[in-house]
Amino acid sequence: MARRKTNAEEDSAAPSFEQALAGLEAIIEAMEHEQLPLEELVAYYEKGSVLLDRCESLLQSARGRIELITLRNQQEIAPETAARTGGTPDLALPSGPPDASDADDDDIRLF
């Protein structure tokens, strides 16, 4: 009976970001420039979709790690700043009600 792969085995078998990206680029090149039968095109598309998901997953993981590092660095800097100034870091609070133009900053406008 075949044994199931563990998560560590699956991760080691999965391509790195660079490998997945290179494979994806090769698939795109072949699909654009070669005369392939429909079945091969569908197989390439399927494999490309898997590689794209892998790239997106790795990018999302890297983004999360960078955000954690940035947050950790900000938390380390804030106490150092407070210790040097002899108090707590100043927080800039708005002095009045929110400006109506601030609420529209997140809107996407076409015109």
C-alpha positions as CSV (number, residue, x, y, z in Angstrom):
1,M,0.0,0.0,0.0
2,A,1.3,3.5,-0.9
3,R,2.0,5.8,2.0
4,R,0.8,9.4,2.1
5,K,3.3,12.2,1.9
6,T,3.8,14.4,5.0
7,N,3.6,18.2,4.7
8,A,7.4,18.4,4.9
9,E,7.8,15.9,2.1
10,E,5.2,17.8,0.0
11,D,7.0,21.2,0.6
12,S,10.4,19.7,-0.3
13,A,8.9,18.3,-3.5
14,A,7.2,21.6,-4.4
15,P,9.2,23.9,-6.6
16,S,10.7,27.1,-5.3
17,F,9.4,30.4,-6.4
18,E,12.1,30.8,-9.0
19,Q,11.5,27.2,-10.3
20,A,7.8,27.7,-10.5
21,L,8.1,31.1,-12.3
22,A,10.6,29.6,-14.8
23,G,8.3,26.7,-15.5
24,L,5.4,29.1,-15.9
25,E,7.4,31.3,-18.3
26,A,8.3,28.1,-20.3
27,I,4.7,27.1,-20.5
28,I,3.6,30.5,-21.7
29,E,6.4,30.6,-24.3
30,A,5.4,27.1,-25.6
31,M,1.7,28.0,-25.7
32,E,2.3,31.2,-27.6
33,H,4.8,30.1,-30.2
34,E,4.2,26.4,-30.8
35,Q,1.4,24.7,-32.8
36,L,0.2,22.3,-30.1
37,P,-2.8,20.0,-30.2
38,L,-5.8,21.1,-28.0
39,E,-5.2,18.3,-25.5
40,E,-1.6,19.5,-24.9
41,L,-2.7,23.1,-24.6
42,V,-5.2,22.1,-21.9
43,A,-2.5,20.1,-20.1
44,Y,-0.1,23.1,-20.2
45,Y,-2.9,25.4,-19.0
46,E,-3.6,23.0,-16.1
47,K,0.1,22.8,-15.1
48,G,0.5,26.6,-15.5
49,S,-2.4,27.1,-13.2
50,V,-0.8,24.9,-10.5
51,L,2.5,26.8,-10.9
52,L,0.7,30.2,-10.7
53,D,-1.0,29.1,-7.5
54,R,2.4,28.1,-6.1
55,C,3.9,31.5,-7.0
56,E,1.0,33.4,-5.4
57,S,1.2,31.2,-2.3
58,L,4.9,31.8,-1.9
59,L,4.5,35.6,-2.5
60,Q,1.7,35.8,0.0
61,S,3.9,33.9,2.6
62,A,6.8,36.3,1.9
63,R,4.5,39.3,2.2
64,G,3.3,38.1,5.6
65,R,6.8,37.5,6.8
66,I,7.9,41.0,5.7
67,E,4.9,42.5,7.5
68,L,5.8,40.7,10.7
69,I,9.4,41.8,10.5
70,T,8.3,45.4,9.9
71,L,5.9,45.3,12.8
72,R,8.5,43.8,15.1
73,N,11.0,46.5,14.0
74,Q,8.5,49.3,14.6
75,Q,7.7,47.9,18.1
76,E,11.5,47.8,18.9
77,I,12.0,51.3,17.7
78,A,9.1,52.9,19.6
79,P,10.4,51.9,23.1
80,E,13.9,53.1,22.2
81,T,12.5,56.5,21.1
82,A,10.4,56.8,24.3
83,A,13.5,56.0,26.4
84,R,15.6,58.7,24.7
85,T,12.9,61.4,25.0
86,G,12.1,60.4,28.6
87,G,8.4,59.7,27.9
88,T,6.0,57.9,25.7
89,P,6.1,58.5,22.0
90,D,3.8,61.2,20.8
91,L,0.9,60.1,18.8
92,A,-0.5,62.5,16.2
93,L,-4.3,62.6,16.8
94,P,-6.6,64.6,14.6
95,S,-7.6,67.9,16.1
96,G,-11.1,68.0,14.7
97,P,-13.8,66.0,12.9
98,P,-12.6,64.0,9.9
99,D,-12.4,65.9,6.7
100,A,-14.9,64.8,4.1
101,S,-12.1,64.6,1.5
102,D,-10.3,62.0,3.7
103,A,-13.2,59.6,3.5
104,D,-13.1,59.6,-0.3
105,D,-9.4,58.6,-0.4
106,D,-10.3,55.0,-0.8
107,D,-12.8,55.5,-3.6
108,I,-11.9,54.7,-7.1
109,R,-13.0,57.3,-9.6
110,L,-13.0,56.9,-13.3
111,F,-13.7,60.6,-14.1
